[in-house]
């Protein structure tokens, strides 16, 4: 398996001979206004350019997984660039309807038993924050990938640490875990994705797994920097487990 961090939560995953694009956020730097009621109101999103061209990202993609429909996971640039007949996996029928309205015609809703080209795709739960903010944030999902020739991969999606994440780790024993770790927040309501303490909990729950933290420093409401997370992981003695990629960086397992 090879996992390339593109930007934010956008990943290109080579798994069991297939190229799978996750949460495509493909606009040029500064295309969209900042998310309101949060930090950096003077900076448009995305905050960084793509590290490679859109053509390279989508070339020979076999399937796309959209964990939810927030702009920074599936944007207008992605809708325009992707072939309309490409295989699209989404979290529920409501998202399927929206993706269909965008012109896509090969859509499958994720469950716990999807199979794509011999790859088992298992939908996992997520909570996009804690408490009242959940009503605003809406439904999200993650995905576990399994194949006899590959290590088990868990892409957690836009979730904080809570009991369902621990349950996924205990049930599937993933050897590679991707977390969205920018601790993105509005001015009120707390973390929308994992903060450093959440990522530490993941490391304790899966001490033998490699953890890749993405969704960092790419949209205006981030609060946890890559350097702060690296420093914290050293203090808490899990830096050997943790990978914090720069945009464009990739890892093979």
N, C-alpha and C positions, 0 to 999 in steps of 0.2 A: 504494500500500500504506500501511496505517496499523497501527502496532504500539502497543498500550497495555499498559504494565506494570501488572499488578494487584497482585501481592504474590508474593514469593519467585520461583519459576519460572513462575508463572501469567501467561499472556499472552493477550490478545485480538488476533488478527491479521485485519485486513481485507485480503484478497488476491484480486485478479481478481473482485471482486464477491461474494466469499464471506466469511462470518464464521467463523473457526476459533479454537477455544479450546484452549490448550495447557496441559497439566499442572495441572488444576484442584485447588487447595488452598483450600477455601472455608469452613473452620470459623471461628467467632468467636474473637477473641483469647483465648488462655489455655485453650483446650479440652483440649489433650493434654499429657501430662507431658513434661518436657524429655528430649531424647535423652541417654541415659546416657553416663558416662565421657567427659564433655566439659564445656566452660565453661557458666556460668550455670545451675547446677543448681537455682537458686531461681526460675527463670522458666519458666512453661509456654508451650507452642507453640500457635498462632503468637504471635510477640511483638508483632504489630501487628494492628489491625483492617483489614478490607477497606475500600478507598477508595470503593467503590460497592457497591450492593446486589447480592445474588446474582441477583435477578430481572433486573437490568440486565446483568449479566455473561452470563447464559445466554439472554437474549432473542434470538430469531431466529438462534441458533447453527446453522450448517450441518454442522459436524463437530467432533469432539474428538480431539486427539492426546495420548496418554499415553506419554511416552518410557520410563517404567518405573513400577513400582508402589510405590515408597517413599511413606510417609504424606504427606510434604510435596510430593508431585506428584499424588496421587490419593487423597483422603481420604474419610471416611464422609460428610461434608457434601456433597461432590461427588456421591457415589453416590446420595444421597437426592434431591438437587436436579435432577439431569439427567434428561431424558426417557429412558425405557428403550429407545426405538426410535431414538435419535439415532445417527448414524454415528460409530463409534469406531475409531480407528486405534491399534494397539498394536505392540510390537516383535517379538513371537514368539508361538508357539502356547501356551506356558506362561502368558504374560500374558493371552492371549485367553481361556483357560479360567477364570482368576481373575475377569476382567471379566464373563464370561458367568455365573459363579456369583453375581455381584452383581446379576444381573437384566437385563443389557443383551443385546440380541438382534440388533444390526446392526454386527458387529465385523469388521474387516479387518486382517490382519497386514501390516505394512509390509515392502516389499522395495525394490529399486532401480528399480522400474518401475510403481509405483502411479499411477493417474490418477484425480483426483477433480474432476469438473465442469471438465475441460480444464486443471486444475492438475496439473502433474507433481510427485509427492512421492517423493523419493529418500531411502531410509533410509541413515543414516551410522553409522559405528562410534564408540564412545566408551569411555573407560576411567575408571571412577569411583574414581580414586586410582592409586597406584603400589605395586607390590610385593605384600606379603602382604595388605594391606587389601582388595585386589580380590576375594579369596575371600569376604570378608564383605559387600562392597558389592554384588556381583552385576552382572548384565548391564544395560546401558543403551544408548540410541541417541540420535541426533540426526536432523534432517530438513532436506533442501534443498528449497525451493519454487521451481518454475520455471513461467512463463507468458509467452506472447509479448508481453503488454501490460504486464508488470511487471518490475522489477528482480529479480535472483536473490537469494533470502533463504536464509541458512544459520542454523538454530537448532541450536546444538551440543549442548545438553543437559548432563547431569551428567558432564562429562569434564574431565580435565586436558589440558594441551598435550602432544601426542605425535605421532609420525609420521603416524598416520591422519588427524588433524585437518589437518595441513599438506597431506596428499594431497587431502582434500576441497577445500581452498582452491585448490590448483593445478589440480584437475580441473574445478571448476565456476565458479571466478572469481566468488564471490558479491560483490554490491555492498553488502549489508547482512548483518552477522553478529551474532547474539545469543549471548553467552557467559554461563554461570553462574559468577559471579565473586566469591562470598563467601569463598573459601578456607576452607570449612567443614572442621572437623577433629574427630576424637576426641583424647583426651589422648595417644594413641600412634598412629603410622601415617601421619602427614603429610596433605597436602591431598587432599580428596575431590573437589573441583571446582577451577576455576582460581584461582590466586593471582595477584598483580599481575604477577610476572615472566612467567607464562603468557600473560596478556592482552597484554603487550608483544610476546611472540613472535607472537601473532595479528596485531598491528598491523604488524609487519615483514613477515610473510608476505602480508598483504593491504593494502598501503599506500594503496590508493585506496578501500577499503571504509569504511563507517561501522560502528563497533562499539558495541553496546549491552550494557552489563553489568548483569545482573539476578541474582536469587537472593542478595540481600544484606540482612543485618540483620533477617531475618524469622523465623529459627529459632535456637535457643539456641547451636548449635555454630559460628556464624560467627566468623571471626577477622579478616577484611579489611573495614574500614568504607568507606562511600562516599567520605568525605572523604579518607581515606588513599589510595584509588585515584586520585581526582582529582589530589591533590598529586603522586603518583608519575608520573602521565601528563604533568604539566607538566615535571617534572624530566627525563623521558625524551623529551620533545618529541613526544608523540602525543596531546595533549589535544584538538587539532582533530578528530581521528578519533573520539574516545571520547564516548559519551553514557552518563550514569549517572542513570537516571530515579528520581524519587520515585514511591511507589505512586500509581497513578491517572494518571500522566503518559503522554502519547502522542506519537508522532512519525509524520510522513508523509514518504514518499519517492516 
